């Protein structure tokens, strides 16, 4: 056999069809794609094409799911009292965290408004400007302020939301504000047009004009709007009751969604509440003290059917030492920071099942061992003291102070 027959045939890159090149490039990491934009004009055209970007993102996401990759924790740290860095940790199967990367944030004094498809929306608290940042390709954009706006920051409560509009392959930023002496206002920014427009609120619902404040207010450090079911959501508060404002990114309209029954917080004292995505559904999560049981609890209201008020379903579990609630993880665990600054995640459904099982075991054991002993006279209740009926008020004070051990009997 001749030497030439053993030599593999060499192909020029020009002979490789563009669709084959595009398919191969979708398998590469973002850092490699950034470098390969300099290979040739055709490659740069392929890599910067919006359709290629979407295909690359979808393939990376599906590959991560199929490989059962664990979730990632994204958070910001402040260095030297000024610089902010974005940190990314991977969540291991043994519930530990492994730090994998860190990015220098392009500006300081920022809060996160939202994160969609690899892009962060940031709000600068000093100059009140919005920014879009893609750390993977090191691109950063300041959002142009609206040329004319009804939104101002005097005696106002305002919030932001960031969403991906899948139908138009676009990104939107919602800005809403409520005022003490004026009707509320809302504006939406569209990335593709780099422009703002005012959102009409007059026909959005009967309670819009009575809004006093918005849960997610950027001044008090609470969470911005929640994006789920193609809409941005925040809790609006009036003097009499609360409800949800939902901005649909498809039709650009704002609507009201009723919260659970108006007495849904009656049993919870000293609470704070947040909207979240739980089991793929819109959920209201409340932390506080159960007034009846005098224990710290977490009450989760899940809207099983989106937009249907009657589908709100309650889950209640005991939980304590909650300092902050960050949201729900990909596997529907609640991610919280304890009062002593430990990061903790837990499955509320498993806790709820455990509580119910424990109650069932206690009831069964009491019926089996305690009641028969009382009937047989082997167990007698402890009596603390007899009081005349006229001293009922004093007895109530004694019980409130938990000073007694045993039963208190009132006699005529």
C-alpha positions as CSV (number, residue, x, y, z in Angstrom):
1,X,0.0,0.0,0.0
2,X,1.4,3.4,-1.0
3,X,2.2,6.1,1.4
4,X,-0.4,8.4,-0.1
5,X,-3.2,5.9,0.4
6,X,-2.5,5.9,4.2
7,X,-2.6,9.6,4.5
8,X,-6.0,10.8,5.6
9,X,-7.6,13.3,3.3
10,X,-7.4,16.9,4.5
11,X,-10.6,19.0,4.5
12,X,-10.7,22.7,4.5
13,X,-13.0,24.4,6.9
14,X,-14.7,25.9,3.9
15,X,-16.0,22.4,2.9
16,X,-17.8,22.0,6.3
17,X,-21.4,23.1,5.9
18,X,-22.5,26.0,8.0
19,X,-25.2,24.0,9.8
20,X,-22.6,21.4,10.8
21,X,-20.3,24.2,12.1
22,X,-23.2,25.8,14.0
23,X,-24.2,22.4,15.6
24,X,-20.6,21.8,16.7
25,X,-20.3,25.3,18.2
26,X,-23.5,24.8,20.3
27,X,-21.6,22.1,22.2
28,X,-18.8,24.5,23.3
29,X,-18.7,26.6,26.5
30,X,-19.3,30.3,26.4
31,X,-15.6,31.2,27.0
32,X,-14.6,29.3,23.9
33,X,-17.3,30.9,21.8
34,X,-16.1,34.3,22.7
35,X,-12.6,33.5,21.5
36,X,-13.9,31.8,18.3
37,X,-15.7,34.9,17.2
38,X,-12.2,36.1,16.0
39,X,-11.6,33.0,13.8
40,X,-13.5,34.4,10.8
41,X,-16.4,36.6,9.8
42,X,-18.7,33.6,9.1
43,X,-18.0,32.2,12.6
44,X,-18.6,35.5,14.2
45,X,-21.9,35.8,12.3
46,X,-23.0,32.4,13.5
47,X,-22.0,32.9,17.1
48,X,-23.7,36.3,17.5
49,X,-26.9,35.2,15.7
50,X,-29.9,35.4,18.2
51,X,-31.1,32.0,17.0
52,X,-27.8,30.4,17.7
53,X,-27.7,32.0,21.2
54,X,-31.1,30.6,22.0
55,X,-30.1,27.1,20.7
56,X,-26.9,27.2,22.7
57,X,-28.7,28.2,25.9
58,X,-31.5,25.6,25.5
59,X,-28.9,22.8,24.8
60,X,-26.8,23.7,27.8
61,X,-29.9,23.8,30.0
62,X,-31.2,20.4,28.8
63,X,-27.7,18.9,29.1
64,X,-27.5,20.1,32.7
65,X,-30.9,18.5,33.5
66,X,-30.1,15.2,31.7
67,X,-26.8,14.9,33.6
68,X,-28.7,15.5,36.9
69,X,-26.4,18.4,37.7
70,X,-27.0,20.0,41.1
71,X,-28.3,23.5,41.5
72,X,-26.2,26.6,41.8
73,X,-26.2,29.3,44.4
74,X,-25.6,32.8,43.2
75,X,-24.8,35.6,45.7
76,X,-22.9,38.9,45.9
77,X,-20.1,39.8,48.3
78,X,-18.6,43.2,49.1
79,X,-14.8,43.5,49.1
80,X,-13.0,46.5,50.6
81,X,-16.2,48.1,51.5
82,X,-16.8,49.1,47.9
83,X,-16.3,46.4,45.2
84,X,-19.0,43.8,44.7
85,X,-18.3,40.4,43.3
86,X,-20.8,37.8,42.0
87,X,-20.0,34.4,43.4
88,X,-21.3,31.0,42.1
89,X,-21.3,27.9,44.3
90,X,-22.5,24.4,43.2
91,X,-24.8,22.6,45.6
92,X,-23.5,19.1,46.2
93,X,-25.5,16.0,46.9
94,X,-24.3,15.9,50.5
95,X,-25.8,19.4,51.0
96,X,-22.4,21.2,51.0
97,X,-21.4,24.0,48.7
98,X,-18.4,24.2,46.4
99,X,-17.2,27.5,45.2
100,X,-16.6,27.4,41.4
101,X,-16.3,31.0,40.1
102,X,-16.3,34.7,40.9
103,X,-17.0,37.7,38.7
104,X,-16.1,41.3,39.3
105,X,-19.4,43.3,39.1
106,X,-19.1,46.3,36.8
107,X,-20.6,48.7,39.3
108,X,-21.0,48.9,43.1
109,X,-23.9,49.7,45.4
110,X,-26.3,47.5,43.4
111,X,-29.2,45.2,44.2
112,X,-30.4,42.4,42.1
113,X,-33.7,43.0,40.3
114,X,-33.8,39.7,38.5
115,X,-32.0,37.0,36.5
116,X,-33.2,35.5,33.2
117,X,-31.4,33.4,30.6
118,X,-27.9,34.4,31.9
119,X,-28.6,38.1,32.1
120,X,-28.8,40.1,35.4
121,X,-30.8,43.2,35.9
122,X,-29.2,45.4,38.6
123,X,-30.4,48.6,40.3
124,X,-27.9,51.2,41.6
125,X,-29.2,52.8,44.8
126,X,-27.0,55.9,44.5
127,X,-27.9,57.2,41.0
128,X,-31.2,55.2,40.8
129,X,-30.2,53.7,37.4
130,X,-30.8,50.3,36.0
131,X,-28.2,48.1,34.3
132,X,-28.2,44.8,32.3
133,X,-25.1,42.6,32.7
134,X,-24.1,39.3,31.1
135,X,-21.1,38.1,33.1
136,X,-20.4,35.2,30.7
137,X,-19.5,37.4,27.8
138,X,-18.5,40.4,29.9
139,X,-21.2,42.7,28.4
140,X,-22.7,45.5,30.4
141,X,-25.4,48.1,29.5
142,X,-26.9,51.0,31.3
143,X,-30.6,51.2,30.7
144,X,-31.6,54.6,29.3
145,X,-33.9,56.6,31.5
146,X,-37.4,57.3,30.3
147,X,-37.5,60.7,28.5
148,X,-40.8,61.5,30.2
149,X,-42.1,59.7,33.3
150,X,-44.8,60.0,36.0
151,X,-42.6,58.0,38.3
152,X,-40.6,60.0,40.9
153,X,-39.1,59.1,44.3
154,X,-40.8,61.6,46.6
155,X,-43.1,60.0,49.2
156,X,-43.2,56.9,47.0
157,X,-43.0,53.1,47.4
158,X,-41.6,51.6,44.2
159,X,-40.5,48.2,42.9
160,X,-38.9,46.6,39.8
161,X,-39.3,43.3,37.9
162,X,-37.2,41.7,35.2
163,X,-38.7,39.1,32.7
164,X,-37.9,37.2,29.6
165,X,-40.5,37.5,26.8
166,X,-40.2,34.1,25.1
167,X,-42.7,34.9,22.3
168,X,-40.5,37.8,21.0
169,X,-37.2,36.6,22.4
170,X,-36.9,39.9,24.3
171,X,-36.3,41.2,27.8
172,X,-38.5,43.6,29.8
173,X,-38.1,45.6,32.9
174,X,-41.2,46.7,34.9
175,X,-41.1,49.7,37.2
176,X,-44.0,50.5,39.5
177,X,-44.6,53.1,42.1
178,X,-47.3,54.1,44.6
179,X,-47.7,57.5,46.2
180,X,-49.2,59.0,49.3
181,X,-51.2,61.7,47.4
182,X,-51.2,60.5,43.8
183,X,-52.4,57.5,41.8
184,X,-49.9,54.7,41.3
185,X,-47.9,54.6,38.1
186,X,-46.1,51.9,36.0
187,X,-43.7,51.8,33.1
188,X,-42.1,49.0,31.1
189,X,-38.7,48.9,29.3
190,X,-38.2,46.7,26.2
191,X,-34.6,45.8,25.4
192,X,-35.0,45.3,21.7
193,X,-36.3,48.9,21.2
194,X,-34.3,50.4,24.1
195,X,-37.3,52.4,25.1
196,X,-39.8,52.9,27.9
197,X,-43.6,53.1,27.7
198,X,-46.3,53.9,30.3
199,X,-48.6,51.0,31.4
200,X,-52.2,52.0,31.7
201,X,-53.6,51.3,35.2
202,X,-57.0,52.8,35.1
203,X,-58.8,49.6,33.9
204,X,-56.5,47.1,35.7
205,X,-58.9,46.5,38.7
206,X,-61.1,48.2,41.3
207,X,-58.4,48.5,44.0
208,X,-55.5,50.0,42.0
209,X,-56.1,53.6,43.1
210,X,-56.3,52.7,46.8
211,X,-52.7,51.2,46.9
212,X,-50.6,52.5,49.8
213,X,-47.4,50.5,49.3
214,X,-45.8,47.7,47.3
215,X,-44.2,44.7,48.9
216,X,-40.9,44.6,47.1
217,X,-40.1,48.2,47.8
218,X,-36.5,48.9,46.9
219,X,-36.1,51.2,49.9
220,X,-36.8,48.6,52.5
221,X,-34.5,45.9,50.9
222,X,-37.3,43.4,50.2
223,X,-37.6,41.2,47.1
224,X,-38.5,42.6,43.7
225,X,-41.3,41.3,41.5
226,X,-41.6,37.5,41.0
227,X,-41.7,36.2,37.5
228,X,-43.9,33.1,37.0
229,X,-46.5,32.0,34.5
230,X,-45.4,34.7,32.0
231,X,-46.1,37.5,34.4
232,X,-44.4,39.7,37.0
233,X,-46.1,39.7,40.5
234,X,-45.9,41.8,43.6
235,X,-48.1,42.3,46.7
236,X,-50.0,45.6,46.8
237,X,-51.2,46.8,50.2
238,X,-54.1,49.0,51.0
239,X,-55.5,50.2,54.4
240,X,-58.1,47.4,54.4
241,X,-56.5,44.4,52.7
242,X,-53.7,43.1,50.4
243,X,-53.8,41.7,46.9
244,X,-51.4,40.7,44.0
245,X,-50.6,42.9,41.0
246,X,-49.6,40.8,38.0
247,X,-48.0,42.3,34.8
248,X,-48.5,40.0,31.8
249,X,-45.4,40.3,29.6
250,X,-47.3,39.1,26.5
251,X,-50.2,41.6,26.4
252,X,-48.5,44.3,28.5
253,X,-51.5,44.6,30.9
254,X,-51.6,44.7,34.7
255,X,-54.3,42.7,36.5
256,X,-55.3,42.0,40.1
257,X,-55.2,38.6,41.7
258,X,-56.8,38.0,45.0
259,X,-54.8,36.6,47.9
260,X,-56.2,33.8,50.1
261,X,-59.2,34.7,52.3
262,X,-58.8,38.0,54.0
263,X,-58.2,36.4,57.4
264,X,-55.3,34.4,56.1
265,X,-52.9,36.2,58.5
266,X,-55.2,36.2,61.6
267,X,-53.4,33.2,63.1
268,X,-49.9,34.5,62.5
269,X,-48.2,37.2,64.6
270,X,-45.1,39.3,63.8
271,X,-45.0,37.9,60.3
272,X,-43.2,38.7,57.0
273,X,-44.4,37.4,53.7
274,X,-43.0,36.7,50.3
275,X,-44.2,35.5,46.9
276,X,-42.3,32.5,45.5
277,X,-42.5,29.7,43.0
278,X,-43.3,26.4,44.7
279,X,-43.9,23.2,42.8
280,X,-44.1,25.3,39.6
281,X,-47.0,27.4,41.0
282,X,-47.4,30.9,42.4
283,X,-47.2,30.7,46.2
284,X,-47.4,33.0,49.2
285,X,-45.0,32.1,52.0
286,X,-45.5,33.5,55.4
287,X,-43.2,33.2,58.4
288,X,-44.3,34.2,61.9
289,X,-45.7,33.0,65.3
290,X,-48.8,30.8,65.5
291,X,-51.0,32.7,68.0
292,X,-52.8,29.6,69.1
293,X,-49.9,27.2,69.5
294,X,-47.3,29.9,70.4
295,X,-44.7,28.4,68.1
296,X,-42.9,29.8,65.0
297,X,-44.4,28.5,61.8
298,X,-44.2,28.7,58.1
299,X,-47.5,29.0,56.2
300,X,-47.5,28.3,52.5
301,X,-50.4,29.2,50.3
302,X,-50.1,27.6,46.9
303,X,-52.3,28.7,43.9
304,X,-52.9,25.3,42.3
305,X,-54.6,26.7,39.3
306,X,-53.2,30.1,38.2
307,X,-55.6,33.0,38.5
308,X,-58.3,30.9,40.2
309,X,-58.7,32.3,43.7
310,X,-60.6,29.2,45.0
311,X,-57.5,27.1,44.2
312,X,-55.4,28.6,47.1
313,X,-54.3,25.6,49.2
314,X,-52.6,25.9,52.7
315,X,-49.6,24.0,54.0
316,X,-48.4,24.8,57.5
317,X,-45.2,23.6,59.2
318,X,-43.3,24.5,62.3
319,X,-40.0,26.3,61.8
320,X,-37.9,28.5,64.0
321,X,-34.9,30.9,63.9
322,X,-35.7,32.3,60.5
323,X,-33.8,35.5,59.8
324,X,-34.4,35.9,56.0
325,X,-36.1,33.9,53.3
326,X,-34.4,33.8,49.9
327,X,-36.8,31.7,47.8
328,X,-37.4,28.1,46.7
329,X,-34.7,25.9,45.2
330,X,-35.1,23.9,42.0
331,X,-36.2,20.9,44.1
332,X,-38.8,23.0,45.9
333,X,-37.0,23.3,49.2
334,X,-37.2,26.6,51.1
335,X,-33.9,28.4,51.3
336,X,-33.5,30.5,54.5
337,X,-30.9,32.2,56.6
338,X,-31.2,31.5,60.3
339,X,-31.0,34.2,62.9
340,X,-27.4,33.1,63.7
341,X,-26.5,33.4,60.0
342,X,-26.5,29.8,58.9
343,X,-27.8,28.9,55.4
344,X,-30.5,26.2,55.5
345,X,-32.8,24.5,53.1
346,X,-35.7,22.2,53.9
347,X,-38.6,20.4,52.3
348,X,-41.8,21.8,53.9
349,X,-43.9,18.9,52.6
350,X,-41.6,16.4,54.4
351,X,-41.9,18.4,57.5
352,X,-45.7,18.6,57.2
353,X,-45.9,14.8,56.7
354,X,-43.6,14.3,59.7
355,X,-45.6,16.5,62.0
356,X,-48.9,14.7,61.0
357,X,-47.2,11.3,61.6
358,X,-46.0,12.4,65.0
359,X,-49.4,13.7,66.0
360,X,-50.9,10.4,64.9
361,X,-48.4,8.4,66.9
362,X,-49.1,10.6,70.0
363,X,-52.8,10.1,69.7
364,X,-52.5,6.4,69.3
365,X,-50.1,6.0,72.3
366,X,-52.5,8.1,74.5
367,X,-55.5,6.0,73.5
368,X,-53.5,2.8,74.1
369,X,-51.7,3.5,77.3
370,X,-53.0,6.6,79.1
371,X,-56.8,6.5,78.9
372,X,-57.0,2.9,80.2
373,X,-54.8,3.8,83.2
374,X,-57.1,6.8,84.0
375,X,-60.2,4.6,83.7
376,X,-58.5,2.0,86.0
377,X,-57.7,4.8,88.6
378,X,-54.0,4.3,88.2
379,X,-53.5,7.8,87.0
380,X,-55.0,10.8,88.7
381,X,-54.7,14.4,87.4
382,X,-52.6,16.7,89.5
383,X,-54.6,19.5,91.2
384,X,-52.7,22.8,91.8
385,X,-55.2,24.8,93.9
386,X,-58.9,25.6,94.5
387,X,-60.1,29.2,93.9
388,X,-63.4,30.8,94.6
389,X,-65.4,31.7,91.5
390,X,-65.1,35.4,92.4
391,X,-61.3,35.2,91.9
392,X,-61.6,34.1,88.2
393,X,-59.7,37.2,87.0
394,X,-56.8,36.4,89.3
395,X,-56.8,32.8,88.1
396,X,-56.5,33.9,84.5
397,X,-53.4,36.0,85.3
398,X,-51.9,33.0,87.1
399,X,-52.4,30.8,84.0
400,X,-51.0,33.4,81.6
401,X,-47.9,33.5,83.7
402,X,-47.6,29.7,83.6
403,X,-47.0,29.7,87.4
404,X,-49.1,26.6,88.1
405,X,-48.3,22.9,87.7
406,X,-51.5,20.9,87.6
407,X,-55.2,21.8,87.3
408,X,-56.8,24.9,88.7
409,X,-60.3,24.4,90.0
410,X,-62.9,27.2,90.4
411,X,-65.6,26.5,93.0
412,X,-68.8,28.4,93.8
